[in-house]
Amino acid sequence: MRATILVVDDEPAIRDVLVYNLTKARFRALAAADGDQALELARRERPDLVILDLMLPGIDGLEVCRALRQEGDIPIIMLTALDAEVDRVVGLELGADDYVVKPFSVRELMARVKSVLRRAQKAAEPEGLVLRLGDLSLDSGRHEVAWRGAPIALSALEFALLHALLRHPGQVLSREQLLDQVWGYDFAGDLRLVDTAVKRLRAKLRAADPAAGRLLLTVRGFGYKLAEEE
């Protein structure tokens, strides 16, 4: 079945270009011109991915991102203006998976789309492998994470990040290594993609138990690692 992608942008030229290229790549493309229409389509059509411009009339892109994250785990790629650094950081903290800065290369955006969809698909494919670190467990076949037997709900991105760290317990992984392993491409740009994803993952672990949150350590100037519970 073809993946469904929702394009949300108030500029008709950008919507048309993206819908054309997505359709050419054999995706099912939907389009919305504002936040209200975006939420209506997302709730009705359940797309596999949303390409979301942050500057929208009415409900802005950040509010759309917040609403989508409260309602489910649809992957989101943000489209942001070159000078919209604060909004970009807020969007990542709200749960966006990735971002592309306008004006953007269609080829680059398509590569990001395919990378995000691959990660989501991989998370849904059974591998039958259970990774454990102390009281923390990750079942890749069932796509389940638990702390002392109690489930922890993670997004596909957070699950992939934890999976990468659990494969190398005690080993420090640089942000560049995590970009390559989790996001699936060599991206020499904004490393806050990793930082904000780690921040969200740590918050969810901490919400389950403060001891779980303490497993995810920051190694300043280099990266992150998982360590045994003290």
MARBA-3410 file (N, C-alpha, C, O; in Angstrom, 1 decimal):
230
0.8,-1.2,0.0,0.0,0.0,0.0,0.9,1.3,0.0,1.9,1.3,0.7 ~ 0.5,2.2,-0.8,1.3,3.5,-0.9,1.1,4.3,0.4,0.1,4.3,1.0 ~ 2.2,4.9,0.8,2.2,5.8,2.0,1.5,7.0,1.6,1.6,7.6,0.5 ~ 0.7,7.5,2.6,-0.1,8.8,2.4,0.7,9.9,3.1,1.1,9.8,4.3 ~ 0.9,11.0,2.4,1.7,12.1,2.9,0.8,13.4,2.8,0.3,13.7,1.7
0.7,14.1,3.9,-0.1,15.3,4.0,0.9,16.5,3.9,1.8,16.7,4.8 ~ 0.7,17.4,2.9,1.5,18.6,2.7,0.7,19.8,3.3,-0.5,20.0,2.8 ~ 1.2,20.5,4.2,0.5,21.6,4.8,1.4,22.9,4.6,2.4,23.1,5.2 ~ 0.9,23.8,3.7,1.6,25.0,3.4,0.6,26.0,2.8,-0.3,25.6,1.9 ~ 0.7,27.3,3.1,-0.3,28.2,2.6,0.1,28.8,1.3,-0.6,29.6,0.7
1.3,28.4,0.8,1.8,28.9,-0.5,1.4,27.9,-1.6,2.0,26.8,-1.6 ~ 0.5,28.2,-2.5,0.1,27.3,-3.5,1.2,26.7,-4.4,1.2,25.5,-4.7 ~ 2.2,27.5,-4.7,3.3,27.0,-5.5,4.1,25.9,-4.8,4.5,24.9,-5.4 ~ 4.3,26.1,-3.5,5.0,25.0,-2.7,4.2,23.8,-2.6,4.7,22.7,-2.8 ~ 2.9,23.9,-2.3,2.0,22.8,-2.3,2.0,22.0,-3.6,2.1,20.8,-3.6
1.9,22.7,-4.7,1.8,22.1,-6.0,3.1,21.3,-6.3,3.1,20.2,-6.8 ~ 4.3,21.9,-6.0,5.6,21.3,-6.3,5.7,20.0,-5.5,6.2,19.0,-6.0 ~ 5.4,20.1,-4.2,5.5,18.9,-3.3,4.5,17.8,-3.7,4.9,16.7,-3.7 ~ 3.3,18.2,-4.0,2.3,17.2,-4.3,2.7,16.5,-5.6,2.6,15.3,-5.8 ~ 3.2,17.3,-6.6,3.7,16.7,-7.9,4.8,15.7,-7.7,4.8,14.6,-8.2
5.8,16.1,-6.9,7.0,15.3,-6.7,6.7,14.0,-5.8,7.2,12.9,-6.1 ~ 5.8,14.2,-4.8,5.4,13.0,-4.0,4.6,12.0,-4.9,4.8,10.8,-4.8 ~ 3.7,12.6,-5.7,2.9,11.7,-6.5,3.8,11.0,-7.6,3.6,9.8,-7.8 ~ 4.8,11.7,-8.1,5.7,11.1,-9.0,6.5,10.0,-8.4,6.9,9.0,-9.0 ~ 6.8,10.1,-7.1,7.5,9.1,-6.3,6.6,8.0,-5.8,7.0,7.2,-5.0
5.4,8.0,-6.3,4.4,7.0,-6.0,3.8,7.0,-4.6,3.4,6.0,-4.0 ~ 3.9,8.2,-4.0,3.2,8.4,-2.7,1.7,8.9,-3.0,1.5,9.5,-4.1 ~ 0.9,8.7,-2.1,-0.5,9.3,-2.1,-0.4,10.7,-1.4,-0.1,10.7,-0.2 ~ -0.5,11.8,-2.1,-0.3,13.1,-1.6,-1.6,13.8,-1.3,-2.5,13.9,-2.2 ~ -1.7,14.4,-0.1,-2.9,15.3,0.2,-2.3,16.7,0.5,-1.1,16.8,0.8
-3.2,17.7,0.4,-2.7,19.0,0.6,-3.7,19.8,1.5,-4.9,19.7,1.3 ~ -3.1,20.7,2.3,-3.9,21.6,3.2,-3.3,23.0,3.1,-2.0,23.1,3.1 ~ -4.1,24.0,3.1,-3.6,25.4,3.0,-3.5,26.1,4.4,-2.9,27.2,4.5 ~ -4.1,25.5,5.4,-4.1,26.2,6.7,-4.2,25.1,7.8,-4.4,23.9,7.6 ~ -4.0,25.6,9.1,-4.0,24.7,10.2,-5.3,23.9,10.4,-5.3,22.7,10.7
-6.4,24.6,10.3,-7.7,23.9,10.5,-7.9,22.8,9.5,-8.3,21.7,9.9 ~ -7.6,23.1,8.2,-7.8,22.0,7.2,-6.8,20.9,7.4,-7.1,19.7,7.2 ~ -5.6,21.2,7.9,-4.6,20.2,8.1,-5.0,19.2,9.2,-4.9,18.0,9.0 ~ -5.6,19.8,10.3,-6.0,18.9,11.4,-7.2,18.0,11.0,-7.3,16.9,11.3 ~ -8.1,18.6,10.2,-9.3,17.9,9.7,-8.8,16.7,8.8,-9.3,15.6,8.9
-7.9,17.0,7.9,-7.4,15.9,7.0,-6.6,14.9,7.7,-6.8,13.7,7.5 ~ -5.8,15.3,8.7,-5.0,14.4,9.4,-5.9,13.4,10.2,-5.6,12.2,10.3 ~ -6.9,14.0,10.8,-7.8,13.1,11.6,-8.7,12.2,10.8,-9.0,11.1,11.2 ~ -9.0,12.6,9.6,-9.8,11.8,8.7,-9.0,10.8,7.9,-9.5,9.6,7.8 ~ -7.9,11.2,7.4,-7.1,10.3,6.5,-6.0,9.6,7.1,-5.5,8.6,6.5
-5.6,9.9,8.3,-4.6,9.2,9.0,-3.3,9.1,8.2,-2.9,7.9,7.9 ~ -2.7,10.1,7.7,-1.5,10.0,6.9,-0.3,9.4,7.6,-0.3,9.3,8.8 ~ 0.6,8.9,6.8,1.8,8.2,7.3,2.9,9.2,7.7,3.8,8.9,8.4 ~ 2.7,10.5,7.1,3.7,11.5,7.4,3.1,12.9,7.1,2.2,13.0,6.2 ~ 3.5,13.9,7.8,3.0,15.2,7.6,4.2,16.1,7.3,5.1,16.2,8.1
4.2,16.9,6.2,5.1,17.9,5.9,4.5,19.2,6.3,3.5,19.6,5.6 ~ 4.9,19.9,7.3,4.2,21.0,7.9,5.0,22.3,7.9,6.0,22.4,8.5 ~ 4.4,23.3,7.3,5.0,24.6,7.3,4.6,25.2,8.7,3.4,25.1,9.1 ~ 5.5,25.9,9.3,5.2,26.5,10.6,4.4,27.8,10.5,3.6,28.2,11.4 ~ 4.6,28.6,9.4,3.9,29.9,9.2,2.6,29.6,8.4,2.6,29.6,7.2
1.5,29.5,9.2,0.2,29.2,8.6,-0.8,30.3,9.1,-0.7,30.8,10.2 ~ -1.8,30.6,8.3,-2.9,31.4,8.7,-3.8,30.7,9.7,-3.9,29.4,9.7 ~ -4.4,31.4,10.6,-5.2,30.8,11.6,-4.4,30.0,12.6,-3.5,30.6,13.3 ~ -4.7,28.7,12.8,-3.8,27.9,13.7,-2.5,27.7,13.0,-2.4,27.2,11.9 ~ -1.4,28.2,13.7,-0.1,28.1,13.1,0.5,26.6,13.2,-0.1,25.8,13.8
1.6,26.5,12.6,2.2,25.1,12.5,2.6,24.5,13.8,2.5,23.3,14.0 ~ 3.0,25.4,14.7,3.4,24.9,16.1,2.2,24.3,16.8,2.3,23.3,17.4 ~ 1.0,25.0,16.7,-0.2,24.5,17.3,-0.7,23.2,16.6,-1.1,22.3,17.3 ~ -0.5,23.1,15.3,-0.9,21.9,14.6,0.1,20.7,15.0,-0.4,19.6,15.3 ~ 1.3,21.0,15.2,2.3,20.0,15.6,1.9,19.5,17.0,2.0,18.3,17.3
1.6,20.5,17.9,1.3,20.1,19.3,0.0,19.3,19.3,0.0,18.3,20.0 ~ -1.0,19.6,18.5,-2.2,18.8,18.5,-2.0,17.4,17.9,-2.5,16.5,18.5 ~ -1.2,17.3,16.9,-1.0,16.0,16.3,-0.2,15.1,17.3,-0.5,13.9,17.4 ~ 0.7,15.7,18.0,1.5,14.9,19.0,0.6,14.5,20.2,0.9,13.4,20.7 ~ -0.3,15.3,20.5,-1.2,14.9,21.6,-2.2,13.8,21.2,-2.6,13.0,22.0
-2.5,13.7,19.9,-3.4,12.7,19.4,-2.8,11.5,18.9,-3.5,10.5,18.7 ~ -1.5,11.5,18.6,-0.9,10.2,18.0,0.6,10.4,17.7,1.2,11.3,18.2 ~ 1.0,9.6,16.8,2.5,9.4,16.6,2.8,9.6,15.1,3.7,8.9,14.5 ~ 2.0,10.5,14.4,2.3,10.7,13.0,3.6,11.4,12.8,3.8,12.5,13.4 ~ 4.6,10.9,12.1,5.9,11.6,11.9,5.6,12.9,11.2,4.7,13.1,10.4
6.4,13.9,11.6,6.3,15.3,11.1,7.6,15.8,10.7,8.6,15.8,11.4 ~ 7.7,16.4,9.4,8.8,17.1,9.0,8.4,18.6,8.9,7.4,18.9,8.2 ~ 9.1,19.5,9.5,8.7,20.9,9.5,9.4,21.6,8.4,10.5,21.3,8.0 ~ 8.7,22.6,7.8,9.2,23.5,6.8,9.3,24.8,7.6,8.3,25.4,8.1 ~ 10.5,25.4,7.7,10.7,26.6,8.4,11.5,27.6,7.6,12.2,27.3,6.7
11.3,28.9,7.9,12.0,30.0,7.3,13.5,30.0,7.9,13.7,29.5,8.9 ~ 14.4,30.6,7.1,15.8,30.6,7.4,16.0,31.2,8.8,16.9,30.8,9.5 ~ 15.2,32.3,9.1,15.5,33.0,10.4,14.6,32.6,11.5,14.5,33.3,12.5 ~ 13.8,31.5,11.3,12.9,31.0,12.3,13.5,30.0,13.3,13.0,28.9,13.5 ~ 14.7,30.4,13.9,15.4,29.4,14.7,14.6,29.1,16.0,14.6,27.9,16.4
14.0,30.1,16.6,13.3,29.8,17.8,12.1,28.8,17.6,11.9,27.9,18.3 ~ 11.3,29.1,16.5,10.2,28.2,16.2,10.7,26.8,15.8,10.0,25.8,16.1 ~ 11.9,26.8,15.2,12.4,25.5,14.8,12.7,24.6,16.1,12.4,23.4,16.1 ~ 13.3,25.3,17.0,13.7,24.6,18.3,12.4,24.1,19.0,12.3,23.0,19.5 ~ 11.4,25.1,19.1,10.1,24.7,19.7,9.5,23.6,19.0,8.9,22.7,19.7
9.5,23.6,17.7,8.8,22.5,16.9,9.5,21.2,17.2,8.8,20.2,17.4 ~ 10.8,21.1,17.3,11.5,19.9,17.6,11.2,19.4,19.0,11.0,18.2,19.3 ~ 11.1,20.4,20.0,10.7,20.0,21.3,9.3,19.5,21.5,9.0,18.7,22.3 ~ 8.4,20.0,20.6,7.0,19.5,20.6,6.9,18.1,20.0,5.9,17.4,20.2 ~ 8.0,17.7,19.3,7.9,16.3,18.8,8.1,16.1,17.3,8.0,15.0,16.8
8.4,17.2,16.6,8.7,17.0,15.1,9.9,16.1,15.0,10.8,16.2,15.8 ~ 9.9,15.3,13.9,11.0,14.4,13.6,12.1,15.0,12.9,13.3,14.6,13.1 ~ 11.9,16.0,12.1,13.0,16.6,11.3,12.5,17.9,10.8,11.3,18.3,11.0 ~ 13.4,18.7,10.2,13.0,20.0,9.6,13.8,20.2,8.3,14.9,19.7,8.2 ~ 13.2,21.0,7.4,13.9,21.5,6.2,13.7,23.0,6.2,12.6,23.5,6.4
14.8,23.8,5.9,14.7,25.2,5.8,14.4,25.7,4.4,14.9,25.2,3.4 ~ 13.4,26.7,4.4,13.1,27.3,3.1,14.1,28.4,2.8,14.6,29.0,3.7 ~ 14.5,28.6,1.5,14.1,27.7,0.3,14.8,26.4,0.4,16.0,26.4,0.8 ~ 14.2,25.4,0.0,14.7,24.0,0.2,14.9,23.3,-1.2,14.3,23.7,-2.2 ~ 15.8,22.3,-1.2,15.9,21.5,-2.3,14.9,20.4,-2.3,14.8,19.7,-1.3
14.1,20.2,-3.3,13.1,19.1,-3.4,13.8,17.8,-3.2,13.2,16.9,-2.5 ~ 15.0,17.6,-3.8,15.7,16.4,-3.7,16.0,16.1,-2.2,15.9,14.9,-1.7 ~ 16.5,17.1,-1.5,16.8,16.9,-0.1,15.5,16.6,0.7,15.6,15.7,1.6 ~ 14.5,17.3,0.5,13.2,17.0,1.2,12.7,15.6,0.9,12.3,14.9,1.8 ~ 12.8,15.1,-0.3,12.4,13.8,-0.6,13.2,12.7,0.1,12.7,11.7,0.5
14.5,13.0,0.2,15.4,12.1,1.0,15.0,12.1,2.4,15.0,11.0,3.0 ~ 14.6,13.2,3.0,14.2,13.2,4.4,12.9,12.4,4.5,12.7,11.7,5.5 ~ 12.0,12.6,3.6,10.7,11.9,3.6,10.9,10.4,3.6,10.3,9.7,4.4 ~ 11.7,9.9,2.7,12.0,8.5,2.6,12.7,8.0,3.9,12.4,6.8,4.3 ~ 13.6,8.8,4.5,14.3,8.4,5.7,13.3,8.2,6.9,13.4,7.2,7.6
12.4,9.2,7.0,11.4,9.2,8.1,10.5,8.0,7.9,10.2,7.3,8.9 ~ 10.0,7.7,6.7,9.1,6.6,6.5,9.8,5.3,6.7,9.2,4.4,7.2 ~ 11.1,5.2,6.3,11.8,3.9,6.6,11.9,3.6,8.1,11.8,2.5,8.5 ~ 12.2,4.7,8.8,12.3,4.5,10.3,11.0,4.0,10.9,10.9,3.1,11.7 ~ 9.9,4.7,10.4,8.6,4.3,11.0,8.2,2.9,10.5,7.6,2.1,11.3
8.5,2.5,9.3,8.3,1.2,8.8,9.1,0.1,9.6,8.6,-0.9,9.9 ~ 10.4,0.5,9.8,11.2,-0.5,10.5,10.7,-0.7,11.9,10.8,-1.8,12.5 ~ 10.2,0.4,12.6,9.7,0.2,13.9,8.5,-0.7,14.0,8.2,-1.4,15.0 ~ 7.8,-0.8,12.9,6.6,-1.7,12.8,6.9,-3.1,12.4,6.0,-4.0,12.5 ~ 8.1,-3.4,12.0,8.5,-4.7,11.5,9.0,-5.5,12.6,9.9,-5.1,13.4
8.5,-6.8,12.8,9.0,-7.6,13.9,10.4,-8.1,13.7,10.7,-8.6,12.6 ~ 11.2,-8.0,14.7,12.6,-8.6,14.6,12.8,-9.7,15.7,13.7,-10.5,15.6 ~ 11.9,-9.7,16.7,12.0,-10.7,17.7,13.2,-10.5,18.7,13.5,-11.5,19.3 ~ 13.7,-9.3,18.7,14.9,-9.1,19.6,14.5,-8.3,20.8,13.9,-7.2,20.7 ~ 14.9,-8.8,22.0,14.6,-8.0,23.2,16.0,-7.6,23.8,16.8,-8.4,24.0
16.1,-6.3,24.0,17.3,-5.7,24.6,17.0,-5.3,26.0,15.9,-4.7,26.3 ~ 17.9,-5.5,26.9,17.7,-5.2,28.3,18.9,-4.4,28.9,20.0,-4.7,28.5 ~ 18.6,-3.5,29.8,19.6,-2.8,30.5,19.0,-2.6,31.9,18.2,-1.7,32.1 ~ 19.5,-3.4,32.9,18.9,-3.3,34.2,17.4,-3.6,34.1,17.0,-4.6,33.6 ~ 16.6,-2.7,34.6,15.1,-2.8,34.6,14.5,-2.3,33.4,13.2,-2.3,33.3
15.3,-1.8,32.4,14.7,-1.3,31.2,14.8,-2.4,30.1,15.8,-3.0,29.9 ~ 13.7,-2.5,29.4,13.7,-3.5,28.3,13.0,-2.9,27.0,12.1,-2.1,27.1 ~ 13.5,-3.4,25.9,13.0,-3.0,24.6,12.8,-4.2,23.7,13.7,-4.9,23.4 ~ 11.5,-4.4,23.4,11.1,-5.5,22.5,10.9,-5.0,21.1,9.9,-4.4,20.8 ~ 11.9,-5.3,20.2,11.8,-4.7,18.8,10.7,-5.4,18.0,10.2,-4.7,17.1
10.4,-6.6,18.3,9.3,-7.3,17.6,8.0,-6.7,17.9,7.1,-6.5,17.0 ~ 7.7,-6.5,19.2,6.4,-5.9,19.6,6.4,-4.4,19.6,5.3,-3.8,19.9 ~ 7.6,-3.8,19.4,7.7,-2.3,19.5,7.2,-1.8,20.8,6.4,-0.9,20.9 ~ 7.8,-2.5,21.9,7.4,-2.1,23.3,8.6,-1.8,24.1,9.6,-2.5,24.0 ~ 8.5,-0.8,24.9,9.5,-0.5,25.9,8.9,-0.5,27.3,7.7,-0.1,27.5
9.6,-1.1,28.3,9.0,-1.2,29.6,10.1,-0.9,30.6,11.3,-1.2,30.4 ~ 9.7,-0.4,31.8,10.5,-0.2,32.9,9.9,-1.0,34.1,8.8,-0.7,34.6 ~ 10.7,-2.0,34.5,10.2,-2.9,35.6,8.8,-3.5,35.3,7.9,-3.6,36.1 ~ 8.6,-3.8,34.0,7.4,-4.4,33.5,6.3,-3.5,33.1,5.3,-3.9,32.5 ~ 6.4,-2.2,33.5,5.4,-1.2,33.1,5.7,-0.6,31.8,6.9,-0.1,31.6
4.8,-0.5,30.9,5.1,0.0,29.5,5.3,1.5,29.5,4.8,2.2,30.3 ~ 6.2,1.9,28.6,6.5,3.3,28.4,6.2,3.6,26.9,6.7,3.0,26.0 ~ 5.3,4.5,26.7,4.9,4.9,25.3,5.9,5.8,24.7,6.1,6.9,25.2 ~ 6.5,5.4,23.5,7.4,6.2,22.8,7.0,6.4,21.4,6.3,5.5,20.8 ~ 7.4,7.5,20.8,7.2,7.7,19.3,8.2,6.8,18.6,9.1,6.2,19.1
8.0,6.7,17.2,8.9,5.9,16.4,10.3,6.4,16.5,11.3,5.6,16.5 ~ 10.4,7.7,16.5,11.8,8.3,16.6,12.4,8.0,17.9,13.6,7.6,18.0 ~ 11.7,8.2,19.0,12.2,8.0,20.3,12.6,6.5,20.5,13.6,6.2,21.2 ~ 11.7,5.6,20.0,12.0,4.2,20.0,13.3,3.8,19.3,14.1,3.1,19.8 ~ 13.5,4.4,18.1,14.7,4.2,17.3,15.9,4.7,18.0,17.0,4.1,18.0
15.8,5.8,18.7,16.9,6.4,19.4,17.3,5.5,20.6,18.5,5.2,20.8 ~ 16.3,5.1,21.4,16.6,4.2,22.5,17.2,2.9,22.0,18.1,2.3,22.6 ~ 16.7,2.4,20.9,17.2,1.1,20.3,18.7,1.2,20.0,19.5,0.3,20.3 ~ 19.0,2.4,19.4,20.4,2.6,19.0,21.3,2.6,20.2,22.4,2.0,20.2 ~ 20.9,3.3,21.3,21.7,3.4,22.5,21.7,2.0,23.2,22.8,1.7,23.8
20.7,1.3,23.2,20.6,0.0,23.9,21.5,-1.0,23.2,22.0,-2.0,23.8 ~ 21.7,-0.8,21.9,22.6,-1.8,21.2,24.1,-1.6,21.6,24.9,-2.4,21.3 ~ 24.4,-0.4,22.2,25.7,-0.1,22.7,25.8,0.3,24.1,26.2,1.4,24.4 ~ 25.3,-0.5,25.1,25.2,-0.1,26.5,26.6,0.3,27.0,27.6,-0.4,26.8 ~ 26.6,1.4,27.7,27.9,1.9,28.3,28.8,2.6,27.3,29.8,3.3,27.7
28.5,2.5,26.0,29.3,3.2,25.0,28.8,4.5,24.6,27.6,4.7,24.4 ~ 29.7,5.5,24.5,29.2,6.9,24.2,29.1,6.9,22.7,30.0,6.6,21.9 ~ 27.9,7.4,22.2,27.6,7.6,20.8,27.6,9.1,20.5,26.9,9.8,21.2 ~ 28.3,9.5,19.6,28.3,11.0,19.2,27.0,11.3,18.6,26.3,10.5,18.1 ~ 26.7,12.6,18.6,25.5,13.1,17.9,25.5,12.8,16.5,24.5,12.5,15.9
26.7,12.8,15.8,26.8,12.5,14.4,26.5,11.0,14.2,25.9,10.7,13.2 ~ 27.0,10.1,15.1,26.7,8.7,15.0,25.2,8.4,15.1,24.6,7.6,14.4 ~ 24.6,9.1,16.0,23.1,9.0,16.2,22.3,9.5,15.1,21.3,8.9,14.7 ~ 22.8,10.6,14.5,22.1,11.1,13.3,22.2,10.0,12.2,21.2,9.8,11.5 ~ 23.3,9.4,12.0,23.5,8.4,11.0,22.6,7.1,11.3,22.0,6.6,10.4
22.7,6.7,12.5,22.0,5.4,12.9,20.5,5.6,13.0,19.7,4.7,12.6 ~ 20.0,6.7,13.5,18.6,6.9,13.8,17.9,7.6,12.7,16.8,7.2,12.2 ~ 18.4,8.7,12.2,17.8,9.5,11.2,18.1,8.9,9.8,17.3,9.1,8.8 ~ 19.1,8.1,9.7,19.4,7.4,8.5,20.1,8.1,7.4,20.0,7.7,6.2 ~ 20.7,9.2,7.7,21.5,9.9,6.7,22.6,10.7,7.3,22.6,11.0,8.5
23.6,11.0,6.6,24.8,11.7,7.1,24.5,13.2,6.9,24.5,13.8,5.8 ~ 24.1,13.8,8.0,23.7,15.2,8.0,24.6,16.0,8.9,24.7,15.9,10.1 ~ 25.4,16.9,8.2,26.4,17.7,9.0,25.8,19.1,9.4,26.6,20.0,9.6 ~ 24.6,19.2,9.6,24.0,20.4,10.0,23.6,20.6,11.4,24.5,20.4,12.3 ~ 22.4,20.9,11.7,21.9,21.2,13.1,21.8,19.9,13.9,21.0,19.1,13.7
22.7,19.8,14.9,22.7,18.6,15.8,21.6,18.7,16.9,21.5,17.7,17.7 ~ 20.9,19.7,16.9,19.8,19.8,17.8,18.7,18.8,17.5,17.8,18.5,18.4 ~ 18.7,18.2,16.3,17.8,17.1,16.1,18.0,16.0,17.1,17.0,15.5,17.6 ~ 19.2,15.7,17.4,19.6,14.7,18.4,19.3,15.2,19.8,18.7,14.5,20.6 ~ 19.7,16.4,20.1,19.6,16.9,21.4,18.1,17.0,21.9,17.8,16.6,23.0
17.2,17.4,21.0,15.8,17.6,21.4,15.2,16.2,21.5,14.3,16.0,22.3 ~ 15.6,15.3,20.6,15.0,13.9,20.7,15.4,13.2,22.0,14.6,12.5,22.6 ~ 16.7,13.4,22.4,17.2,12.9,23.6,16.4,13.5,24.8,16.1,12.8,25.8 ~ 16.2,14.8,24.7,15.5,15.5,25.8,14.1,14.9,26.0,13.7,14.6,27.1 ~ 13.4,14.6,24.8,12.1,14.1,24.9,12.1,12.6,25.5,11.3,12.2,26.3
13.1,11.9,25.0,13.2,10.5,25.5,13.5,10.4,27.0,12.9,9.6,27.7 ~ 14.4,11.3,27.4,14.8,11.3,28.8,13.6,11.7,29.7,13.4,11.1,30.8 ~ 12.8,12.6,29.2,11.6,13.1,29.9,10.6,11.9,30.1,10.0,11.8,31.1 ~ 10.4,11.1,29.0,9.5,10.0,29.1,10.0,8.9,30.1,9.3,8.3,30.8 ~ 11.3,8.7,30.0,11.9,7.7,30.9,11.8,8.2,32.4,11.4,7.4,33.3
12.0,9.5,32.6,11.9,10.0,33.9,10.5,10.0,34.5,10.3,9.8,35.6 ~ 9.5,10.2,33.5,8.1,10.1,34.0,7.7,8.7,34.4,6.9,8.6,35.3 ~ 8.4,7.7,33.9,8.1,6.4,34.3,8.7,6.1,35.7,8.1,5.5,36.5 ~ 10.0,6.6,35.8,10.7,6.5,37.1,11.9,7.4,37.0,12.6,7.3,36.0 ~ 12.2,8.2,38.0,13.4,9.0,38.0,14.7,8.2,37.8,15.6,8.6,37.1
14.7,7.0,38.3,15.8,6.1,38.1,16.0,5.7,36.6,17.1,5.6,36.2 ~ 14.9,5.6,35.9,15.0,5.3,34.5,15.6,6.5,33.7,16.4,6.3,32.8 ~ 15.2,7.7,34.1,15.7,8.9,33.4,17.2,9.0,33.6,17.9,9.5,32.8 ~ 17.7,8.5,34.8,19.1,8.7,35.1,20.0,7.7,34.3,21.2,7.9,34.2 ~ 19.4,6.8,33.6,20.2,5.9,32.7,20.7,6.6,31.5,21.8,6.2,31.0
20.0,7.6,31.0,20.4,8.2,29.8,21.3,9.4,30.2,20.9,10.4,30.7 ~ 22.6,9.2,29.9,23.6,10.2,30.3,24.1,11.1,29.2,24.3,10.6,28.0 ~ 24.4,12.3,29.5,25.0,13.2,28.5,26.5,13.3,28.8,26.9,13.5,29.9 ~ 27.3,13.0,27.8,28.8,13.2,27.9,29.1,14.5,27.2,29.2,14.5,26.0 ~ 29.3,15.5,28.0,29.5,16.8,27.4,30.6,16.9,26.4,31.7,16.4,26.6
30.3,17.6,25.3,31.2,17.8,24.2,31.3,16.6,23.3,32.1,16.7,22.3 ~ 30.6,15.5,23.6,30.7,14.4,22.6,29.3,13.8,22.3,29.0,13.8,21.1 ~ 28.6,13.3,23.2,27.3,12.6,22.9,26.6,12.1,24.1,26.5,12.7,25.1 ~ 26.0,10.9,23.9,25.1,10.3,24.9,25.4,8.8,25.0,25.9,8.2,24.1 ~ 25.0,8.3,26.2,25.2,6.9,26.4,24.1,6.4,27.5,23.6,7.2,28.2
23.9,5.1,27.5,23.1,4.5,28.5,24.0,3.8,29.5,24.9,3.0,29.1 ~ 23.8,4.0,30.8,24.6,3.4,31.8,23.7,2.6,32.8,22.5,2.9,32.9 ~ 24.3,1.6,33.4,23.5,0.8,34.4,23.0,1.7,35.5,23.6,2.7,35.9 ~ 21.8,1.3,36.0,21.2,2.0,37.2,22.2,1.9,38.3,22.8,0.9,38.6 ~ 22.3,3.0,39.0,23.2,3.0,40.2,22.6,2.2,41.4,23.2,2.1,42.4
END
